[in-house]
Amino acid sequence: MRFEIRRLDEADGSTVDSTVVDAASVNRIVQQAAAIGQRLWIRPAEGCPAS
């Protein structure tokens, strides 16, 4: 399965950047964001078949 991950601006919550990654990469990205206090929004990617 693939997920869309959006990095959010700290001030207003707007999307700073967005990427689509496989399920195996989600944990690594979440751990990195947590280490620096970064806000993320994660959801299943639309139109991407489940693996």
C-alpha distance matrix in Angstrom:
0.0 3.8 6.8 10.4 13.0 16.6 19.5 22.4 26.1 28.1 30.9 29.6 25.8 25.2 22.2 23.3 20.4 16.8 13.9 10.3 8.7 6.0 5.7 9.0 10.8 10.6 13.3 15.5 15.5 16.3 19.0 20.5 20.7 22.3 24.8 26.2 25.8 23.5 21.9 18.2 16.4 12.7 10.7 7.5 8.2 10.3 10.7 7.5 6.7 4.2 5.0
3.8 0.0 3.8 7.0 9.7 13.3 16.3 19.2 22.9 25.1 27.9 26.6 22.9 22.0 18.8 19.8 16.7 13.1 10.2 6.6 5.5 4.4 5.7 9.0 9.3 9.0 12.5 14.1 13.3 14.6 17.6 18.5 18.4 20.4 22.9 23.9 23.5 20.9 19.3 15.6 13.9 10.4 8.8 6.1 5.6 8.6 9.5 6.5 7.7 6.9 8.0
6.8 3.8 0.0 3.8 6.3 9.8 12.9 15.6 19.3 21.5 24.3 22.9 19.1 18.4 15.4 16.6 13.9 10.4 8.2 5.4 5.4 6.2 6.7 10.0 9.2 7.6 11.2 12.9 11.4 12.1 15.5 16.3 15.6 17.7 20.4 21.1 20.3 17.6 15.7 11.9 10.1 6.7 5.6 4.3 4.6 8.3 10.6 8.6 10.7 10.1 11.6
10.4 7.0 3.8 0.0 3.8 6.6 10.0 12.6 16.2 18.8 21.3 19.7 16.1 15.0 11.9 13.2 10.5 6.9 5.7 4.3 6.5 8.9 10.0 12.8 11.0 9.3 12.9 14.0 11.5 12.3 15.9 16.0 14.7 17.2 19.9 19.9 19.0 15.8 13.8 10.1 8.1 5.7 5.5 6.0 4.9 8.3 11.0 10.1 13.0 13.2 14.9
13.0 9.7 6.3 3.8 0.0 3.8 6.6 9.5 13.2 15.5 18.3 17.2 13.6 12.9 9.8 10.7 8.4 5.6 5.4 6.2 7.5 10.3 10.9 12.9 10.4 8.2 11.3 11.9 8.8 9.4 13.0 12.8 11.1 13.7 16.4 16.2 15.3 12.1 10.3 6.6 5.8 4.6 6.8 8.8 8.6 11.9 14.8 13.8 16.5 16.3 17.6
16.6 13.3 9.8 6.6 3.8 0.0 3.8 6.2 9.7 12.4 14.9 13.7 10.2 9.2 6.1 7.2 5.8 4.3 6.6 8.8 10.9 14.0 14.7 16.5 13.7 11.5 14.1 14.3 10.7 11.0 14.5 13.6 11.1 13.9 16.5 15.4 14.2 10.6 8.5 5.6 5.1 6.5 8.9 11.5 11.1 13.8 16.8 16.4 19.5 19.7 21.2
19.5 16.3 12.9 10.0 6.6 3.8 0.0 3.8 6.9 9.3 12.2 11.9 8.8 8.4 5.8 5.5 5.5 6.4 8.8 11.7 13.1 16.3 16.8 18.0 14.7 12.6 14.5 14.0 10.3 10.4 13.2 11.7 8.8 11.7 13.9 12.2 11.2 7.4 6.1 4.8 6.6 9.0 12.1 14.9 14.8 17.5 20.5 20.0 23.0 22.9 24.1
22.4 19.2 15.6 12.6 9.5 6.2 3.8 0.0 3.8 6.3 8.8 8.1 5.1 5.4 4.6 5.4 7.5 9.1 12.1 14.9 16.6 19.7 19.9 21.3 18.2 15.7 17.3 17.1 13.4 12.8 15.5 14.1 10.6 12.8 15.1 12.9 11.0 7.5 5.4 5.8 7.2 10.6 13.6 16.9 17.0 19.3 22.6 22.5 25.6 25.6 27.1
26.1 22.9 19.3 16.2 13.2 9.7 6.9 3.8 0.0 3.8 5.6 5.9 4.7 5.3 6.2 5.8 9.2 11.8 15.1 18.2 20.0 23.1 23.5 24.6 21.4 19.1 20.4 19.9 16.2 15.6 17.7 15.9 12.4 14.4 16.1 13.2 11.4 8.4 7.4 9.1 10.9 14.4 17.3 20.6 20.6 22.7 25.9 26.0 29.2 29.3 30.8
28.1 25.1 21.5 18.8 15.5 12.4 9.3 6.3 3.8 0.0 3.8 6.0 5.8 8.2 9.7 9.5 12.7 15.0 18.0 20.9 22.3 25.2 25.0 26.0 22.8 20.3 20.9 20.5 17.1 15.9 17.5 15.8 12.3 13.3 14.9 11.8 9.4 7.6 7.1 10.1 12.3 15.9 19.1 22.7 23.1 25.5 28.8 28.7 31.7 31.5 32.9
30.9 27.9 24.3 21.3 18.3 14.9 12.2 8.8 5.6 3.8 0.0 3.8 6.1 8.2 10.9 11.0 14.7 17.2 20.6 23.6 25.3 28.3 28.3 29.5 26.3 23.8 24.6 24.2 20.8 19.6 21.2 19.6 16.1 17.0 18.5 15.3 13.0 11.4 10.6 13.3 14.9 18.6 21.5 25.0 25.4 27.3 30.6 31.0 34.1 34.1 35.8
29.6 26.6 22.9 19.7 17.2 13.7 11.9 8.1 5.9 6.0 3.8 0.0 3.8 5.6 9.1 10.4 13.9 16.0 19.6 22.4 24.5 27.5 27.6 29.2 26.3 23.6 24.8 24.8 21.3 20.1 22.3 21.0 17.3 18.5 20.5 17.7 15.1 12.9 11.1 12.9 13.5 17.3 19.7 23.2 23.4 24.9 28.3 29.0 32.2 32.4 34.4
25.8 22.9 19.1 16.1 13.6 10.2 8.8 5.1 4.7 5.8 6.1 3.8 0.0 3.8 6.5 8.6 11.5 13.1 16.5 19.0 21.0 23.9 23.9 25.6 22.8 20.0 21.4 21.7 18.1 16.9 19.5 18.4 14.8 16.1 18.5 16.1 13.5 10.8 8.2 9.4 9.7 13.5 15.9 19.4 19.8 21.5 25.0 25.5 28.6 28.7 30.7
25.2 22.0 18.4 15.0 12.9 9.2 8.4 5.4 5.3 8.2 8.2 5.6 3.8 0.0 3.8 6.3 9.2 11.0 14.7 17.4 20.0 23.2 23.7 25.6 22.7 20.3 22.2 22.3 18.5 18.0 20.8 19.5 16.1 18.1 20.4 17.9 15.8 12.6 10.3 10.5 10.4 13.7 15.7 18.8 18.5 19.9 23.1 23.9 27.3 27.8 29.9
22.2 18.8 15.4 11.9 9.8 6.1 5.8 4.6 6.2 9.7 10.9 9.1 6.5 3.8 0.0 3.8 5.6 7.2 10.9 13.9 16.5 19.9 20.7 22.6 19.6 17.5 19.8 19.7 15.9 16.0 19.0 17.5 14.4 17.1 19.3 17.1 15.6 11.9 9.9 9.0 8.8 11.6 13.6 16.4 15.7 17.3 20.3 20.8 24.3 24.9 26.8
23.3 19.8 16.6 13.2 10.7 7.2 5.5 5.4 5.8 9.5 11.0 10.4 8.6 6.3 3.8 0.0 3.8 7.1 10.6 14.1 16.5 20.0 21.2 22.5 19.1 17.6 19.7 18.8 15.0 15.7 18.2 16.1 13.4 16.4 18.0 15.5 14.7 11.1 10.3 9.9 10.9 13.5 15.9 18.4 17.4 19.4 22.1 22.2 25.6 26.3 27.7
20.4 16.7 13.9 10.5 8.4 5.8 5.5 7.5 9.2 12.7 14.7 13.9 11.5 9.2 5.6 3.8 0.0 3.8 7.0 10.7 13.1 16.8 18.5 19.7 16.4 15.3 17.8 16.9 13.3 14.7 17.4 15.3 13.2 16.7 18.3 16.3 16.0 12.3 11.5 10.0 10.6 12.2 14.2 16.2 14.7 16.9 19.2 19.0 22.5 23.2 24.5
16.8 13.1 10.4 6.9 5.6 4.3 6.4 9.1 11.8 15.0 17.2 16.0 13.1 11.0 7.2 7.1 3.8 0.0 3.8 7.1 9.9 13.6 15.3 17.0 14.0 12.9 16.0 15.6 12.1 13.6 16.8 15.3 13.5 16.9 18.9 17.6 17.2 13.5 12.2 9.6 9.3 9.7 11.2 12.7 11.0 13.3 15.6 15.3 18.7 19.5 20.8
13.9 10.2 8.2 5.7 5.4 6.6 8.8 12.1 15.1 18.0 20.6 19.6 16.5 14.7 10.9 10.6 7.0 3.8 0.0 3.8 6.4 10.2 12.5 14.0 11.1 10.7 14.1 13.7 10.7 12.9 16.0 14.8 13.9 17.2 19.1 18.5 18.5 15.1 14.2 11.1 10.8 9.9 10.9 11.5 9.5 12.3 14.0 12.9 16.1 16.8 17.6
10.3 6.6 5.4 4.3 6.2 8.8 11.7 14.9 18.2 20.9 23.6 22.4 19.0 17.4 13.9 14.1 10.7 7.1 3.8 0.0 3.8 7.1 9.7 11.7 9.7 9.6 13.3 13.5 11.4 13.4 16.6 16.1 15.6 18.6 20.7 20.7 20.6 17.4 16.2 12.8 11.7 9.6 9.6 8.9 6.8 9.8 11.2 9.4 12.4 13.0 13.9
8.7 5.5 5.4 6.5 7.5 10.9 13.1 16.6 20.0 22.3 25.3 24.5 21.0 20.0 16.5 16.5 13.1 9.9 6.4 3.8 0.0 3.8 6.6 8.1 6.2 6.9 10.6 10.8 9.5 11.9 14.6 14.5 14.8 17.5 19.4 20.0 20.3 17.6 16.8 13.4 13.0 10.3 10.6 9.7 8.6 12.0 13.1 10.4 12.4 12.0 12.0
6.0 4.4 6.2 8.9 10.3 14.0 16.3 19.7 23.1 25.2 28.3 27.5 23.9 23.2 19.9 20.0 16.8 13.6 10.2 7.1 3.8 0.0 3.8 5.5 5.6 6.9 10.1 11.0 10.9 12.9 15.2 16.0 16.7 18.8 20.8 22.0 22.3 20.0 19.2 15.8 15.1 11.8 11.6 9.8 9.5 12.7 13.4 10.0 10.8 9.6 8.9
5.7 5.7 6.7 10.0 10.9 14.7 16.8 19.9 23.5 25.0 28.3 27.6 23.9 23.7 20.7 21.2 18.5 15.3 12.5 9.7 6.6 3.8 0.0 3.8 5.4 5.4 7.8 9.9 10.4 11.4 13.6 15.2 16.0 17.4 19.6 21.3 21.3 19.4 18.5 15.1 14.5 11.0 10.9 9.4 10.6 13.9 15.1 12.0 12.2 9.9 9.2
9.0 9.0 10.0 12.8 12.9 16.5 18.0 21.3 24.6 26.0 29.5 29.2 25.6 25.6 22.6 22.5 19.7 17.0 14.0 11.7 8.1 5.5 3.8 0.0 3.8 5.7 6.7 7.9 9.7 11.1 12.4 14.0 15.6 16.9 18.4 20.5 21.1 19.6 19.4 16.5 16.7 13.6 14.2 13.2 14.0 17.5 18.4 15.1 15.1 12.8 11.2
10.8 9.3 9.2 11.0 10.4 13.7 14.7 18.2 21.4 22.8 26.3 26.3 22.8 22.7 19.6 19.1 16.4 14.0 11.1 9.7 6.2 5.6 5.4 3.8 0.0 3.8 5.6 5.5 6.4 8.7 10.2 11.0 12.5 14.4 15.8 17.5 18.3 16.5 16.6 13.9 14.5 12.0 13.4 13.1 13.5 17.2 18.5 15.4 16.4 14.7 13.7
10.6 9.0 7.6 9.3 8.2 11.5 12.6 15.7 19.1 20.3 23.8 23.6 20.0 20.3 17.5 17.6 15.3 12.9 10.7 9.6 6.9 6.9 5.4 5.7 3.8 0.0 3.8 5.5 5.2 6.1 8.6 10.0 10.6 12.1 14.3 15.9 16.0 14.2 13.7 10.8 11.3 8.7 10.5 10.9 12.2 15.9 17.9 15.4 16.6 14.8 14.6
13.3 12.5 11.2 12.9 11.3 14.1 14.5 17.3 20.4 20.9 24.6 24.8 21.4 22.2 19.8 19.7 17.8 16.0 14.1 13.3 10.6 10.1 7.8 6.7 5.6 3.8 0.0 3.8 5.5 5.1 6.1 8.6 9.9 10.4 12.3 14.6 14.9 14.0 14.1 12.0 13.2 11.1 13.3 14.0 15.7 19.5 21.6 18.9 19.7 17.5 16.9
15.5 14.1 12.9 14.0 11.9 14.3 14.0 17.1 19.9 20.5 24.2 24.8 21.7 22.3 19.7 18.8 16.9 15.6 13.7 13.5 10.8 11.0 9.9 7.9 5.5 5.5 3.8 0.0 3.8 5.5 5.2 6.3 8.7 9.9 10.7 13.0 14.2 13.3 14.3 12.6 14.5 13.1 15.6 16.4 17.4 21.2 23.1 20.4 21.5 19.6 18.8
15.5 13.3 11.4 11.5 8.8 10.7 10.3 13.4 16.2 17.1 20.8 21.3 18.1 18.5 15.9 15.0 13.3 12.1 10.7 11.4 9.5 10.9 10.4 9.7 6.4 5.2 5.5 3.8 0.0 3.8 5.5 5.2 6.2 8.6 10.0 11.2 12.0 10.3 11.1 9.3 11.4 10.5 13.4 14.9 15.6 19.3 21.5 19.3 21.0 19.6 19.4
16.3 14.6 12.1 12.3 9.4 11.0 10.4 12.8 15.6 15.9 19.6 20.1 16.9 18.0 16.0 15.7 14.7 13.6 12.9 13.4 11.9 12.9 11.4 11.1 8.7 6.1 5.1 5.5 3.8 0.0 3.8 5.5 5.1 6.0 8.6 10.2 10.1 8.9 9.2 7.8 10.0 9.4 12.7 14.7 16.2 19.9 22.6 20.6 22.2 20.5 20.6
19.0 17.6 15.5 15.9 13.0 14.5 13.2 15.5 17.7 17.5 21.2 22.3 19.5 20.8 19.0 18.2 17.4 16.8 16.0 16.6 14.6 15.2 13.6 12.4 10.2 8.6 6.1 5.2 5.5 3.8 0.0 3.8 5.5 5.1 6.2 9.0 9.8 9.9 11.4 10.9 13.6 13.2 16.4 18.3 19.8 23.6 26.0 23.8 25.1 23.2 22.8
20.5 18.5 16.3 16.0 12.8 13.6 11.7 14.1 15.9 15.8 19.6 21.0 18.4 19.5 17.5 16.1 15.3 15.3 14.8 16.1 14.5 16.0 15.2 14.0 11.0 10.0 8.6 6.3 5.2 5.5 3.8 0.0 3.8 5.5 5.2 6.8 8.7 8.4 10.7 10.7 13.9 14.1 17.6 19.5 20.4 24.1 26.5 24.4 26.1 24.7 24.3
20.7 18.4 15.6 14.7 11.1 11.1 8.8 10.6 12.4 12.3 16.1 17.3 14.8 16.1 14.4 13.4 13.2 13.5 13.9 15.6 14.8 16.7 16.0 15.6 12.5 10.6 9.9 8.7 6.2 5.1 5.5 3.8 0.0 3.8 5.4 5.5 5.9 4.7 6.9 7.5 11.0 12.1 15.8 18.3 19.3 22.8 25.6 23.9 26.0 24.8 25.0
22.3 20.4 17.7 17.2 13.7 13.9 11.7 12.8 14.4 13.3 17.0 18.5 16.1 18.1 17.1 16.4 16.7 16.9 17.2 18.6 17.5 18.8 17.4 16.9 14.4 12.1 10.4 9.9 8.6 6.0 5.1 5.5 3.8 0.0 3.8 5.4 4.9 6.1 8.0 9.2 12.5 13.5 17.2 19.9 21.5 25.0 27.9 26.2 28.0 26.4 26.6
24.8 22.9 20.4 19.9 16.4 16.5 13.9 15.1 16.1 14.9 18.5 20.5 18.5 20.4 19.3 18.0 18.3 18.9 19.1 20.7 19.4 20.8 19.6 18.4 15.8 14.3 12.3 10.7 10.0 8.6 6.2 5.2 5.4 3.8 0.0 3.8 5.8 7.8 10.8 12.3 15.9 16.9 20.6 23.0 24.4 28.0 30.7 28.8 30.6 29.0 28.8
26.2 23.9 21.1 19.9 16.2 15.4 12.2 12.9 13.2 11.8 15.3 17.7 16.1 17.9 17.1 15.5 16.3 17.6 18.5 20.7 20.0 22.0 21.3 20.5 17.5 15.9 14.6 13.0 11.2 10.2 9.0 6.8 5.5 5.4 3.8 0.0 3.8 5.6 9.2 11.6 15.3 17.1 20.9 23.6 24.6 28.0 30.8 29.3 31.5 30.3 30.4
25.8 23.5 20.3 19.0 15.3 14.2 11.2 11.0 11.4 9.4 13.0 15.1 13.5 15.8 15.6 14.7 16.0 17.2 18.5 20.6 20.3 22.3 21.3 21.1 18.3 16.0 14.9 14.2 12.0 10.1 9.8 8.7 5.9 4.9 5.8 3.8 0.0 3.8 6.6 9.6 13.2 15.4 19.2 22.3 23.6 26.8 30.0 28.8 31.0 29.8 30.3
23.5 20.9 17.6 15.8 12.1 10.6 7.4 7.5 8.4 7.6 11.4 12.9 10.8 12.6 11.9 11.1 12.3 13.5 15.1 17.4 17.6 20.0 19.4 19.6 16.5 14.2 14.0 13.3 10.3 8.9 9.9 8.4 4.7 6.1 7.8 5.6 3.8 0.0 3.8 6.6 10.3 12.7 16.5 19.6 20.5 23.7 26.8 25.7 28.2 27.3 28.1
21.9 19.3 15.7 13.8 10.3 8.5 6.1 5.4 7.4 7.1 10.6 11.1 8.2 10.3 9.9 10.3 11.5 12.2 14.2 16.2 16.8 19.2 18.5 19.4 16.6 13.7 14.1 14.3 11.1 9.2 11.4 10.7 6.9 8.0 10.8 9.2 6.6 3.8 0.0 3.8 7.0 10.0 13.7 17.1 18.2 21.1 24.4 23.8 26.3 25.5 26.7
18.2 15.6 11.9 10.1 6.6 5.6 4.8 5.8 9.1 10.1 13.3 12.9 9.4 10.5 9.0 9.9 10.0 9.6 11.1 12.8 13.4 15.8 15.1 16.5 13.9 10.8 12.0 12.6 9.3 7.8 10.9 10.7 7.5 9.2 12.3 11.6 9.6 6.6 3.8 0.0 3.8 6.3 10.0 13.4 14.4 17.4 20.7 20.0 22.5 21.8 23.1
16.4 13.9 10.1 8.1 5.8 5.1 6.6 7.2 10.9 12.3 14.9 13.5 9.7 10.4 8.8 10.9 10.6 9.3 10.8 11.7 13.0 15.1 14.5 16.7 14.5 11.3 13.2 14.5 11.4 10.0 13.6 13.9 11.0 12.5 15.9 15.3 13.2 10.3 7.0 3.8 0.0 3.8 6.9 10.5 11.8 14.4 17.9 17.6 20.1 19.6 21.4
12.7 10.4 6.7 5.7 4.6 6.5 9.0 10.6 14.4 15.9 18.6 17.3 13.5 13.7 11.6 13.5 12.2 9.7 9.9 9.6 10.3 11.8 11.0 13.6 12.0 8.7 11.1 13.1 10.5 9.4 13.2 14.1 12.1 13.5 16.9 17.1 15.4 12.7 10.0 6.3 3.8 0.0 3.8 7.1 8.9 11.9 15.3 14.5 16.7 15.9 17.7
10.7 8.8 5.6 5.5 6.8 8.9 12.1 13.6 17.3 19.1 21.5 19.7 15.9 15.7 13.6 15.9 14.2 11.2 10.9 9.6 10.6 11.6 10.9 14.2 13.4 10.5 13.3 15.6 13.4 12.7 16.4 17.6 15.8 17.2 20.6 20.9 19.2 16.5 13.7 10.0 6.9 3.8 0.0 3.8 6.2 8.8 12.2 11.8 13.9 13.3 15.7
7.5 6.1 4.3 6.0 8.8 11.5 14.9 16.9 20.6 22.7 25.0 23.2 19.4 18.8 16.4 18.4 16.2 12.7 11.5 8.9 9.7 9.8 9.4 13.2 13.1 10.9 14.0 16.4 14.9 14.7 18.3 19.5 18.3 19.9 23.0 23.6 22.3 19.6 17.1 13.4 10.5 7.1 3.8 0.0 3.8 6.3 9.3 8.5 10.2 9.6 12.2
8.2 5.6 4.6 4.9 8.6 11.1 14.8 17.0 20.6 23.1 25.4 23.4 19.8 18.5 15.7 17.4 14.7 11.0 9.5 6.8 8.6 9.5 10.6 14.0 13.5 12.2 15.7 17.4 15.6 16.2 19.8 20.4 19.3 21.5 24.4 24.6 23.6 20.5 18.2 14.4 11.8 8.9 6.2 3.8 0.0 3.8 6.5 6.0 8.8 9.6 12.2
10.3 8.6 8.3 8.3 11.9 13.8 17.5 19.3 22.7 25.5 27.3 24.9 21.5 19.9 17.3 19.4 16.9 13.3 12.3 9.8 12.0 12.7 13.9 17.5 17.2 15.9 19.5 21.2 19.3 19.9 23.6 24.1 22.8 25.0 28.0 28.0 26.8 23.7 21.1 17.4 14.4 11.9 8.8 6.3 3.8 0.0 3.8 5.5 8.4 10.3 13.4
10.7 9.5 10.6 11.0 14.8 16.8 20.5 22.6 25.9 28.8 30.6 28.3 25.0 23.1 20.3 22.1 19.2 15.6 14.0 11.2 13.1 13.4 15.1 18.4 18.5 17.9 21.6 23.1 21.5 22.6 26.0 26.5 25.6 27.9 30.7 30.8 30.0 26.8 24.4 20.7 17.9 15.3 12.2 9.3 6.5 3.8 0.0 3.8 6.4 9.4 12.4
7.5 6.5 8.6 10.1 13.8 16.4 20.0 22.5 26.0 28.7 31.0 29.0 25.5 23.9 20.8 22.2 19.0 15.3 12.9 9.4 10.4 10.0 12.0 15.1 15.4 15.4 18.9 20.4 19.3 20.6 23.8 24.4 23.9 26.2 28.8 29.3 28.8 25.7 23.8 20.0 17.6 14.5 11.8 8.5 6.0 5.5 3.8 0.0 3.8 6.5 9.0
6.7 7.7 10.7 13.0 16.5 19.5 23.0 25.6 29.2 31.7 34.1 32.2 28.6 27.3 24.3 25.6 22.5 18.7 16.1 12.4 12.4 10.8 12.2 15.1 16.4 16.6 19.7 21.5 21.0 22.2 25.1 26.1 26.0 28.0 30.6 31.5 31.0 28.2 26.3 22.5 20.1 16.7 13.9 10.2 8.8 8.4 6.4 3.8 0.0 3.8 6.3
4.2 6.9 10.1 13.2 16.3 19.7 22.9 25.6 29.3 31.5 34.1 32.4 28.7 27.8 24.9 26.3 23.2 19.5 16.8 13.0 12.0 9.6 9.9 12.8 14.7 14.8 17.5 19.6 19.6 20.5 23.2 24.7 24.8 26.4 29.0 30.3 29.8 27.3 25.5 21.8 19.6 15.9 13.3 9.6 9.6 10.3 9.4 6.5 3.8 0.0 3.8
5.0 8.0 11.6 14.9 17.6 21.2 24.1 27.1 30.8 32.9 35.8 34.4 30.7 29.9 26.8 27.7 24.5 20.8 17.6 13.9 12.0 8.9 9.2 11.2 13.7 14.6 16.9 18.8 19.4 20.6 22.8 24.3 25.0 26.6 28.8 30.4 30.3 28.1 26.7 23.1 21.4 17.7 15.7 12.2 12.2 13.4 12.4 9.0 6.3 3.8 0.0
